[in-house]
Amino acid sequence: MNKFTVAAIVIIVACFGGLVAWSTLRDEGKAIDYSKYNSQSIIEGTDDNGNIADHVRGKADSKVIVLEYADVQCPGCATMMPRMTILHRQYGDRVAFVFRNFPINGHQNARAASAACESAGFQGYFWDMLETLYSNRADWVDATGSKRTDIFTNLFKEIAPDGDVEKFRADLNDANIEKKINFDYGLGRNVDKVDGTPSVYVNGEKMNMDEGTFDDVVKRVEDKINSELEKNGERTGPNETEEE
C-alpha cells in the first residue's frame, strides 16, 4: 500500500475528531429497544430496521466479523473503503465484512447517499453503489435537490445497466430505508458508542483509529483478523491466490 499523505491525515482529523461530537450527531430511533440486539453480530431484517438486514461481504456465518460504521460522505471513510475491499478479497469467506450507516449531521448529503446505497441494494447493488459513491464523491458532495438525485441515478445506471431506474429513484424515499439508516445510526450511538467515522470493530473489539495512518489501521485490523482466525483453528493470512 502507498504511504499515508498529509492530506489523508487532515481527513482523519476532520472525520474522526470534534466534527462528530455528541452535540452534532442526529438523534434517531430513541423508541427502539436496542438492548434486544447483539450489535456485534449480523442483524437480520426486523420491523425496527425496515426489514433490511445488515449488508455483508464474505460468509455471513463466519466466526470473524469485521464491522464498520461509516458515513458515505466522510472523506476518511472514502479512503478506508478500498483498503477494506482489499481485505475482503484477501480473506474471502473466512471473514464477514459488515457495513452500517452512520451519517454525520454536519454532512448535508450523508443521509441521501446512504439512501442511494440502500435503494440500489433493493436490486442487489448495495456494495457497487457504495464503492461508486465513494470513488465519485467529488461529483455529488455539494449537490442538492434534483441535481443530486440525477447524479445518483446516473451512477446507478453505470453500475446496473439492466437495473430498474424508476424503481431506484422511487425507492430513495422509501420509509423502510429511512428506518434502516436510523436503526444503524441508533445502534452505533446507543450501543457501540460510536464517536467518529470510520469506526471499525473485529469480533467486538474496537480498532484504534487515532494513531498512525490508515495503512497502520488496516495492519491492526489484519493482525486482529489473523488472531481471531488462529483462535478458531482456521488458516491465517491472505489467500494464496491473491495478487499483491
DRENTIPA-281564 format. One line per field, with one value per atom (N, C-alpha, C): atom name; x, y, z. Coordinates in steps of 0.02 Angstrom, whole numbers, plus 50000, padded with zeros to 5 digits. Atoms other than C-alpha are relative to their C-alpha. Example, Ala and Ser with C-alpha at 12.3 -4.5 7.8 and 13.67 -1.06 7.14 Angstrom:
BEGIN
atom (N, CA, C, N, CA, C)
xx (50045, 50615, 50045, 49958, 50684, 49961)
yy (49941, 49775, 50060, 49941, 49947, 50055)
zz (50000, 50390, 50000, 49997, 50357, 50037)
***
This chain:
BEGIN
atom (N, CA, C, N, CA, C, N, CA, C, N, CA, C, N, CA, C, N, CA, C, N, CA, C, N, CA, C, N, CA, C, N, CA, C, N, CA, C, N, CA, C, N, CA, C, N, CA, C, N, CA, C, N, CA, C, N, CA, C, N, CA, C, N, CA, C, N, CA, C, N, CA, C, N, CA, C, N, CA, C, N, CA, C, N, CA, C, N, CA, C, N, CA, C, N, CA, C, N, CA, C, N, CA, C, N, CA, C, N, CA, C, N, CA, C, N, CA, C, N, CA, C, N, CA, C, N, CA, C, N, CA, C, N, CA, C, N, CA, C, N, CA, C, N, CA, C, N, CA, C, N, CA, C, N, CA, C, N, CA, C, N, CA, C, N, CA, C, N, CA, C, N, CA, C, N, CA, C, N, CA, C, N, CA, C, N, CA, C, N, CA, C, N, CA, C, N, CA, C, N, CA, C, N, CA, C, N, CA, C, N, CA, C, N, CA, C, N, CA, C, N, CA, C, N, CA, C, N, CA, C, N, CA, C, N, CA, C, N, CA, C, N, CA, C, N, CA, C, N, CA, C, N, CA, C, N, CA, C, N, CA, C, N, CA, C, N, CA, C, N, CA, C, N, CA, C, N, CA, C, N, CA, C, N, CA, C, N, CA, C, N, CA, C, N, CA, C, N, CA, C, N, CA, C, N, CA, C, N, CA, C, N, CA, C, N, CA, C, N, CA, C, N, CA, C, N, CA, C, N, CA, C, N, CA, C, N, CA, C, N, CA, C, N, CA, C, N, CA, C, N, CA, C, N, CA, C, N, CA, C, N, CA, C, N, CA, C, N, CA, C, N, CA, C, N, CA, C, N, CA, C, N, CA, C, N, CA, C, N, CA, C, N, CA, C, N, CA, C, N, CA, C, N, CA, C, N, CA, C, N, CA, C, N, CA, C, N, CA, C, N, CA, C, N, CA, C, N, CA, C, N, CA, C, N, CA, C, N, CA, C, N, CA, C, N, CA, C, N, CA, C, N, CA, C, N, CA, C, N, CA, C, N, CA, C, N, CA, C, N, CA, C, N, CA, C, N, CA, C, N, CA, C, N, CA, C, N, CA, C, N, CA, C, N, CA, C, N, CA, C, N, CA, C, N, CA, C, N, CA, C, N, CA, C, N, CA, C, N, CA, C, N, CA, C, N, CA, C, N, CA, C, N, CA, C, N, CA, C, N, CA, C, N, CA, C, N, CA, C, N, CA, C, N, CA, C, N, CA, C, N, CA, C, N, CA, C, N, CA, C, N, CA, C, N, CA, C, N, CA, C, N, CA, C, N, CA, C, N, CA, C, N, CA, C, N, CA, C, N, CA, C, N, CA, C, N, CA, C, N, CA, C, N, CA, C, N, CA, C, N, CA, C, N, CA, C, N, CA, C, N, CA, C, N, CA, C, N, CA, C, N, CA, C, N, CA, C, N, CA, C, N, CA, C, N, CA, C, N, CA, C, N, CA, C, N, CA, C, N, CA, C, N, CA, C, N, CA, C, N, CA, C, N, CA, C, N, CA, C, N, CA, C, N, CA, C, N, CA, C, N, CA, C, N, CA, C, N, CA, C, N, CA, C, N, CA, C, N, CA, C, N, CA, C, N, CA, C, N, CA, C, N, CA, C, N, CA, C, N, CA, C, N, CA, C, N, CA, C, N, CA, C, N, CA, C, N, CA, C, N, CA, C, N, CA, C, N, CA, C, N, CA, C, N, CA, C, N, CA, C, N, CA, C, N, CA, C, N, CA, C, N, CA, C, N, CA, C, N, CA, C, N, CA, C, N, CA, C, N, CA, C, N, CA, C, N, CA, C, N, CA, C, N, CA, C, N, CA, C, N, CA, C, N, CA, C, N, CA, C, N, CA, C, N, CA, C, N, CA, C, N, CA, C)
xx (50042, 50000, 50044, 49962, 50055, 50005, 49991, 50122, 49946, 50052, 49999, 50024, 49984, 49995, 49975, 50022, 49974, 49925, 50071, 49806, 49957, 50039, 49745, 49998, 49999, 49799, 49948, 50051, 49691, 49931, 50064, 49548, 49982, 50014, 49565, 49978, 50017, 49562, 49930, 50065, 49410, 49943, 50055, 49307, 49995, 50000, 49359, 50004, 49991, 49386, 49936, 50055, 49271, 49938, 50057, 49158, 49942, 50054, 49061, 49988, 50017, 49042, 49926, 50070, 48880, 49951, 50046, 48803, 49982, 50013, 48813, 49969, 50026, 48751, 49923, 50073, 48573, 49974, 50027, 48470, 49941, 50053, 48368, 49984, 50020, 48271, 49999, 49999, 48255, 49948, 50053, 48097, 50019, 49980, 48187, 50036, 49966, 48241, 50061, 49939, 48419, 50031, 49971, 48457, 49985, 50017, 48375, 50043, 49957, 48506, 50072, 49928, 48683, 50033, 49976, 48763, 50062, 49939, 48922, 49988, 50017, 48830, 49965, 50035, 48748, 49925, 50069, 48573, 49955, 50048, 48431, 49950, 50051, 48289, 49944, 50056, 48159, 49960, 50039, 48025, 50040, 49961, 48148, 50047, 49954, 48268, 49969, 50034, 48137, 50004, 49992, 48163, 50057, 49939, 48332, 50057, 49948, 48465, 50067, 49932, 48648, 50026, 49968, 48747, 50066, 49942, 48880, 50036, 49957, 49026, 50039, 49968, 49104, 49948, 50044, 49025, 49964, 50040, 48883, 50008, 49993, 48911, 50073, 49930, 49098, 50008, 49985, 49173, 50037, 49967, 49262, 49958, 50042, 49158, 50038, 49972, 49234, 49943, 50058, 49105, 50023, 49981, 49119, 49938, 50049, 49009, 50032, 49970, 49036, 49948, 50038, 48970, 50020, 49983, 48959, 50031, 49970, 49005, 50068, 49937, 49154, 50060, 49941, 49319, 50045, 49960, 49407, 49972, 50032, 49280, 50013, 49985, 49309, 50071, 49932, 49494, 50005, 49999, 49460, 49969, 50039, 49341, 50042, 49962, 49465, 50046, 49959, 49575, 49959, 50043, 49429, 49981, 50015, 49388, 50057, 49942, 49564, 50001, 50003, 49548, 49947, 50054, 49384, 50024, 49976, 49466, 50053, 49947, 49612, 49974, 50023, 49513, 49936, 50058, 49357, 49949, 50053, 49232, 50022, 49978, 49339, 49979, 50017, 49281, 49935, 50060, 49113, 50013, 49990, 49131, 49931, 50067, 48980, 50005, 50003, 48936, 49936, 50059, 48820, 50005, 50005, 48762, 50008, 49994, 48819, 50009, 49995, 48779, 50009, 49986, 48854, 49954, 50049, 48730, 50029, 49969, 48854, 50014, 49990, 48869, 49932, 50067, 48722, 49974, 50022, 48719, 50011, 49984, 48767, 49940, 50059, 48591, 49973, 50024, 48543, 50044, 49954, 48698, 49988, 50017, 48656, 49936, 50063, 48480, 50012, 49985, 48554, 50030, 49971, 48656, 49946, 50053, 48505, 49951, 50045, 48396, 50030, 49965, 48525, 50001, 49999, 48531, 49936, 50063, 48348, 50005, 49991, 48408, 50066, 49939, 48566, 50064, 49940, 48689, 50025, 49980, 48722, 50075, 49927, 48912, 50026, 49978, 48932, 49985, 50019, 48839, 50043, 49959, 48936, 50069, 49933, 49104, 49999, 50005, 49045, 49990, 50010, 48984, 50064, 49936, 49149, 50049, 49950, 49254, 49980, 50024, 49146, 49975, 50024, 49123, 49998, 49995, 49176, 49941, 50055, 49031, 49936, 50065, 48891, 50003, 49994, 48959, 49968, 50029, 48898, 49934, 50061, 48747, 49938, 50062, 48569, 49941, 50063, 48391, 50002, 50006, 48355, 50067, 49933, 48535, 50034, 49971, 48593, 49968, 50035, 48459, 50021, 49978, 48510, 50070, 49933, 48691, 49998, 50007, 48644, 49970, 50032, 48533, 50049, 49951, 48671, 50052, 49952, 48791, 49969, 50035, 48661, 49997, 50002, 48643, 50067, 49934, 48831, 50013, 49986, 48837, 49948, 50055, 48670, 49966, 50029, 48641, 49933, 50065, 48495, 49954, 50040, 48428, 49938, 50062, 48258, 50012, 49982, 48299, 49943, 50057, 48124, 49990, 50006, 48117, 50054, 49945, 48287, 49982, 50017, 48227, 49943, 50056, 48064, 50021, 49979, 48150, 50044, 49959, 48261, 49960, 50042, 48113, 49960, 50035, 48059, 50007, 50000, 48010, 50042, 49960, 48096, 50075, 49930, 48261, 50016, 49991, 48240, 50007, 49996, 48209, 50066, 49936, 48364, 50057, 49947, 48476, 49997, 50008, 48404, 50019, 49983, 48422, 50075, 49927, 48605, 50032, 49972, 48642, 49986, 50019, 48547, 50038, 49962, 48632, 50072, 49931, 48802, 50007, 49994, 48769, 49982, 50026, 48670, 50032, 49972, 48753, 50076, 49927, 48927, 50036, 49971, 48955, 50048, 49960, 49022, 50009, 49986, 49107, 50038, 49966, 49181, 49995, 50001, 49187, 50066, 50027, 49251, 50016, 49988, 49235, 49998, 49993, 49294, 50008, 49997, 49269, 50016, 49987, 49339, 49979, 50029, 49237, 49989, 50019, 49179, 50053, 49946, 49349, 50008, 49994, 49358, 50073, 49932, 49512, 50018, 49977, 49614, 50011, 49996, 49589, 50038, 49971, 49679, 50075, 49927, 49860, 50022, 49971, 49958, 49957, 50033, 49896, 49945, 50049, 49755, 50033, 49963, 49885, 50014, 49989, 49926, 49936, 50064, 49742, 49984, 50013, 49723, 50044, 49954, 49875, 49973, 50028, 49794, 49939, 50059, 49633, 50022, 49977, 49727, 50031, 49971, 49826, 49946, 50055, 49665, 49961, 50033, 49583, 50038, 49958, 49729, 49999, 50003, 49724, 49936, 50065, 49539, 49996, 50000, 49562, 50041, 49957, 49703, 49965, 50037, 49596, 49948, 50052, 49464, 50028, 49969, 49590, 49995, 50006, 49572, 50066, 49940, 49704, 50005, 49990, 49778, 50034, 49966, 49849, 49955, 50039, 49784, 49997, 50004, 49728, 50062, 49938, 49875, 49992, 50012, 49794, 49992, 50009, 49775, 50062, 49944, 49883, 50020, 49976, 49992, 49995)
yy (49940, 50000, 50063, 49938, 50179, 50032, 49966, 50283, 50053, 49951, 50395, 50070, 49932, 50577, 50049, 49948, 50739, 50013, 49988, 50762, 49949, 50053, 50596, 50010, 49985, 50646, 50052, 49949, 50800, 49970, 50034, 50686, 49967, 50035, 50584, 50050, 49950, 50741, 50027, 49971, 50808, 49952, 50047, 50649, 49968, 50039, 50570, 50044, 49955, 50723, 50032, 49965, 50854, 50007, 49993, 50855, 49956, 50046, 50709, 49999, 49995, 50770, 49986, 50019, 50715, 50055, 49946, 50887, 50007, 49992, 50873, 49938, 50062, 50695, 50001, 50003, 50667, 49945, 50047, 50582, 49963, 50038, 50444, 49936, 50066, 50292, 49990, 50007, 50326, 49948, 50045, 50220, 49927, 50069, 50063, 49973, 50035, 49940, 49966, 50028, 49914, 49945, 50050, 49803, 49929, 50068, 49656, 49979, 50016, 49664, 49992, 50007, 49599, 50040, 49953, 49745, 49975, 50025, 49647, 49934, 50057, 49506, 50027, 49980, 49509, 50001, 49990, 49578, 49989, 50014, 49511, 50057, 49950, 49614, 49994, 49997, 49667, 50063, 49939, 49798, 50062, 49943, 49909, 50028, 49976, 49917, 49998, 49999, 49920, 49935, 50067, 49734, 49999, 50000, 49773, 49975, 50030, 49659, 50034, 49975, 49702, 49980, 50015, 49711, 49966, 50042, 49576, 49980, 50030, 49532, 49944, 50057, 49363, 49951, 50053, 49221, 50025, 49971, 49278, 49963, 50038, 49137, 49990, 50003, 49167, 50013, 49989, 49162, 50066, 49936, 49325, 50052, 49947, 49482, 50066, 49933, 49647, 50048, 49955, 49782, 50072, 49930, 49960, 50044, 49946, 50109, 50056, 49950, 50238, 50049, 49947, 50399, 50002, 50005, 50390, 50065, 49936, 50575, 50012, 49989, 50561, 49984, 50014, 50578, 49947, 50052, 50469, 49931, 50064, 50331, 49981, 50013, 50350, 49974, 50025, 50323, 49929, 50066, 50172, 49946, 50050, 50087, 49954, 50047, 50020, 49954, 50043, 49954, 49943, 50053, 49859, 49951, 50043, 49793, 49952, 50044, 49725, 49945, 50050, 49638, 49947, 50047, 49561, 49951, 50044, 49494, 49952, 50042, 49427, 49943, 50049, 49336, 49963, 50035, 49291, 49979, 50025, 49181, 49983, 50012, 49164, 50057, 49941, 49336, 50031, 49964, 49426, 50075, 49928, 49611, 50033, 49970, 49714, 50076, 49927, 49894, 50025, 49966, 50005, 50075, 49928, 50181, 50041, 49954, 50318, 50071, 49933, 50484, 50055, 49944, 50634, 50058, 49948, 50775, 50060, 49944, 50904, 49989, 50016, 50815, 50000, 49988, 50879, 49944, 50051, 50736, 49929, 50067, 50591, 49953, 50043, 50526, 49985, 50012, 50547, 49948, 50048, 50450, 49930, 50064, 50312, 49972, 50021, 50307, 49973, 50023, 50289, 49930, 50068, 50138, 49949, 50046, 50059, 49988, 50007, 50093, 49953, 50045, 50010, 49929, 50065, 49869, 49961, 50035, 49829, 49960, 50035, 49774, 49962, 50041, 49686, 50037, 49962, 49828, 50044, 49958, 49893, 50015, 49990, 49866, 50038, 49965, 49925, 50075, 49930, 50086, 50034, 49972, 50114, 50017, 49987, 50098, 50055, 49948, 50206, 50069, 49935, 50345, 50025, 49980, 50345, 50024, 49983, 50348, 50061, 49941, 50485, 50054, 49955, 50584, 50073, 49930, 50749, 50021, 49983, 50740, 50017, 49991, 50740, 50032, 49978, 50802, 50068, 49933, 50981, 50009, 49995, 50941, 50002, 49997, 50973, 49982, 50010, 50928, 49953, 50043, 50858, 49987, 50012, 50880, 49942, 50055, 50764, 49934, 50060, 50638, 49977, 50018, 50645, 49970, 50027, 50614, 49928, 50068, 50464, 49953, 50041, 50400, 49980, 50014, 50413, 49950, 50048, 50321, 49931, 50064, 50186, 49968, 50026, 50168, 49969, 50025, 50142, 49931, 50064, 50001, 49947, 50046, 49924, 50016, 49984, 49942, 49968, 50033, 49821, 50013, 49985, 49895, 50041, 49962, 49975, 50070, 49932, 50160, 50035, 49967, 50220, 49973, 50029, 50099, 50028, 49972, 50160, 50070, 49932, 50341, 50002, 50001, 50299, 49974, 50030, 50194, 50046, 49953, 50339, 50029, 49972, 50399, 49946, 50055, 50228, 50007, 49993, 50236, 49947, 50053, 50071, 50015, 49980, 50141, 50051, 49952, 50286, 49964, 50038, 50161, 49964, 50035, 50062, 50046, 49952, 50215, 50022, 49979, 50273, 49944, 50056, 50099, 49991, 50007, 50083, 50054, 49944, 50254, 49993, 50007, 50223, 49944, 50056, 50056, 50020, 49978, 50135, 50049, 49949, 50281, 49973, 50020, 50198, 49937, 50063, 50027, 49999, 50004, 50035, 50066, 49936, 50217, 50027, 49975, 50264, 50075, 49929, 50433, 50029, 49975, 50452, 49950, 50045, 50381, 50007, 50068, 50264, 49972, 50038, 50155, 49926, 50070, 49976, 49955, 50049, 49826, 49932, 50069, 49650, 49955, 50042, 49524, 50039, 49959, 49663, 50046, 49957, 49744, 50060, 49939, 49924, 50012, 49987, 49961, 50073, 49933, 50113, 50038, 49960, 50244, 50065, 49936, 50385, 50005, 49999, 50334, 49973, 50023, 50319, 50017, 49989, 50311, 49949, 50051, 50217, 49933, 50062, 50089, 49966, 50027, 50068, 49970, 50025, 50047, 49933, 50062, 49914, 49944, 50051, 49824, 49974, 50022, 49821, 49956, 50041, 49755, 49931, 50064, 49621, 49956, 50039, 49569, 49971, 50024, 49555, 49944, 50053, 49453, 49935, 50060, 49331, 49970, 50024, 49320, 49962, 50033, 49276, 49936, 50061, 49150, 49946, 50048, 49067, 49973, 50021, 49062, 49947, 50047, 48968, 49942, 50056, 48849, 50003, 49992, 48921, 50026, 49977, 48963, 50076, 49928, 49135, 50026, 49969, 49258, 50005, 49990, 49315, 49935, 50056, 49191, 49996, 50009, 49118, 50024, 49979, 49164, 50075, 49928, 49346, 50033, 49965, 49457, 50058, 49944, 49581, 50064)
zz (50000, 50000, 50000, 50002, 49970, 50069, 49936, 50113, 50009, 49983, 50200, 49986, 50018, 50146, 50052, 49954, 50242, 49991, 50014, 50156, 50034, 49967, 50223, 50075, 49928, 50399, 50017, 49990, 50383, 49998, 50005, 50331, 50065, 49937, 50490, 50052, 49950, 50597, 49988, 50017, 50504, 50015, 49994, 50507, 50069, 49938, 50670, 50062, 49943, 50779, 50023, 49969, 50850, 49957, 50045, 50697, 50022, 49981, 50769, 50075, 49929, 50947, 50010, 49989, 51027, 49982, 50012, 51008, 49926, 50071, 50818, 49968, 50028, 50796, 50000, 50005, 50737, 50046, 49950, 50872, 49970, 50033, 50790, 50039, 49977, 50845, 50075, 49927, 51033, 50024, 49978, 51042, 49993, 50012, 50986, 50061, 49945, 51120, 49972, 50029, 51063, 50042, 49956, 51212, 49976, 50024, 51122, 49941, 50056, 50984, 50022, 49991, 50988, 49944, 50051, 50898, 49962, 50032, 50858, 49963, 50042, 50770, 49938, 50061, 50599, 50015, 49982, 50620, 49939, 50054, 50514, 49994, 50010, 50446, 50052, 49952, 50576, 49985, 50009, 50587, 50020, 49976, 50681, 49946, 50052, 50533, 49930, 50065, 50396, 49963, 50030, 50366, 49949, 50040, 50289, 50044, 49959, 50360, 49990, 50009, 50384, 49932, 50064, 50223, 50014, 49984, 50224, 49936, 50051, 50111, 50033, 49969, 50140, 50024, 49975, 50238, 50062, 49946, 50350, 50066, 49938, 50475, 50019, 49981, 50487, 50075, 49930, 50661, 50011, 49995, 50622, 49964, 50028, 50595, 50005, 50003, 50539, 49985, 50004, 50568, 49994, 50009, 50504, 50001, 50003, 50545, 49960, 50044, 50409, 49974, 50031, 50336, 49927, 50071, 50146, 49975, 50022, 50132, 50031, 49964, 50251, 49956, 50041, 50156, 50029, 49969, 50283, 49986, 50016, 50253, 49927, 50071, 50066, 49992, 50002, 50097, 50027, 49968, 50206, 49956, 50037, 50084, 49956, 50042, 49955, 50040, 49957, 50096, 50029, 49975, 50169, 49945, 50057, 49996, 49987, 50009, 49980, 50053, 49946, 50149, 49984, 50017, 50092, 49946, 50054, 49934, 50025, 49974, 50032, 50044, 49952, 50165, 49979, 50028, 50066, 50051, 49957, 50157, 50070, 49931, 50312, 50046, 49960, 50369, 49972, 50019, 50367, 50009, 49998, 50324, 49999, 49991, 50383, 49997, 50004, 50339, 50033, 49971, 50442, 49988, 50014, 50404, 50065, 49944, 50522, 49972, 50030, 50436, 50051, 49955, 50523, 49982, 50011, 50545, 49962, 50034, 50481, 49927, 50071, 50313, 49966, 50026, 50213, 49955, 50047, 50087, 50025, 49974, 50201, 50000, 49996, 50229, 49930, 50069, 50046, 49966, 50030, 49995, 50029, 49970, 50119, 49969, 50030, 50046, 49929, 50068, 49871, 50002, 49993, 49929, 50017, 49980, 50012, 49943, 50057, 49860, 49948, 50047, 49747, 50029, 49967, 49875, 49989, 50015, 49840, 49936, 50064, 49668, 49998, 49996, 49728, 49986, 50018, 49701, 50057, 49943, 49877, 49998, 49995, 49878, 49939, 50061, 49698, 50007, 49993, 49738, 50053, 49947, 49898, 49974, 50027, 49811, 49948, 50052, 49666, 50030, 49968, 49779, 50033, 49970, 49873, 49946, 50051, 49714, 49959, 50037, 49636, 50048, 49947, 49796, 49979, 50020, 49718, 49956, 50046, 49594, 50035, 49968, 49722, 50069, 49931, 49888, 50013, 49991, 49859, 49963, 50039, 49751, 50045, 49961, 49809, 49955, 50034, 49763, 49941, 50059, 49591, 49967, 50029, 49535, 50034, 49962, 49673, 49980, 50020, 49628, 49931, 50068, 49445, 50000, 49996, 49491, 50026, 49972, 49598, 49948, 50051, 49458, 49945, 50052, 49328, 50024, 49973, 49442, 50006, 49997, 49468, 49931, 50069, 49279, 49981, 50017, 49266, 50032, 49966, 49393, 49986, 50011, 49346, 49933, 50066, 49158, 49987, 50009, 49169, 50059, 49941, 49331, 49984, 50007, 49355, 50027, 49980, 49357, 50037, 49968, 49401, 50071, 49933, 49547, 50046, 49961, 49606, 50025, 49981, 49606, 50050, 49954, 49692, 50069, 49937, 49825, 50042, 49962, 49876, 50059, 49948, 49979, 50037, 49966, 50043, 50076, 49927, 50227, 50034, 49970, 50261, 49997, 50005, 50201, 50055, 49945, 50322, 50067, 49938, 50461, 50006, 49999, 50413, 50019, 49985, 50416, 50073, 49930, 50582, 50048, 49957, 50655, 50006, 49999, 50605, 50043, 49963, 50674, 50075, 49929, 50836, 50034, 49972, 50862, 50014, 49992, 50837, 50058, 49948, 50951, 50069, 49935, 51090, 50028, 49976, 51099, 49993, 50011, 51022, 50015, 49979, 51075, 49946, 50055, 50904, 50008, 49992, 50915, 49941, 50059, 50742, 49944, 50058, 50568, 49961, 49992, 50510, 50069, 49939, 50666, 49981, 50021, 50642, 50061, 49946, 50757, 49970, 50020, 50742, 50058, 49947, 50842, 50065, 49942, 50956, 50027, 49976, 50985, 49954, 50040, 50927, 49983, 50023, 50823, 50013, 49985, 50872, 49935, 50062, 50735, 50012, 49983, 50825, 49986, 50007, 50797, 49932, 50063, 50635, 49940, 50064, 50457, 49989, 50017, 50375, 49986, 50010, 50324, 50067, 49933, 50508, 50028, 49976, 50548, 49968, 50036, 50414, 50026, 49972, 50484, 50066, 49936, 50656, 49989, 50016, 50580, 49975, 50027, 50484, 50054, 49944, 50638, 50044, 49958, 50737, 49964, 50038, 50598, 50007, 49996, 50598, 50070, 49931, 50788, 50012, 49990, 50785, 49959, 50040, 50644, 50034, 49966, 50739, 50062, 49940, 50896, 49983, 50021, 50798, 49959, 50034, 50721, 49924, 50072, 50546, 49971, 50035, 50417, 50004, 49995, 50443, 49937, 50056, 50318, 49939, 50062, 50147, 49959, 50046, 50016, 49957, 50039, 49921, 49929, 50069, 49756, 49992, 50003, 49800, 49971, 50031, 49690, 50043, 49960, 49778, 49961)
***
